[in-house]
Amino acid sequence: MSAERAGRRRERTLHHRTGPVGIGAALESVLQDLGIKKTLAQYDVLSSWPDVVGVKIARVTVAQRMEQGILYVGVTGASWRAELTMRRMEIMKKLNAHAGRPLVKDIRFR
């Protein structure tokens, strides 16, 4: 589909509704049309890692990437890897609560 046709389709979608559209709804529609909504949400999970897990854990870990709902996290040592593996479900719940939806289906500590 050409960019021009995509733009017209998006324009029809936004103008098809009655009355003005709020900026939040318009942005949501554009992100969905561009197919980057999920990618941005996954990036938010990565960038919010230190805030969600706290300073102590953030010092010894790095959220590296997300693939198909799996978050890959680098860990500095085996003892931390074991500790975080036991706390995996707790951390996933916090990340998904922060995201507002269940984006993280599993965490792999490496």
Secondary structure, DSSP 8 states (H G I E B T S, - for coil): --HHHHHHHHHHHHHHSSS---HHHHHHHHHHHHT-HHHHHHHHHHHHHHHHH-HHHHHHEEEEEEETTEEEEEES-HHHHHHHHHTHHHHHHHHHHHHTS----EEEE-
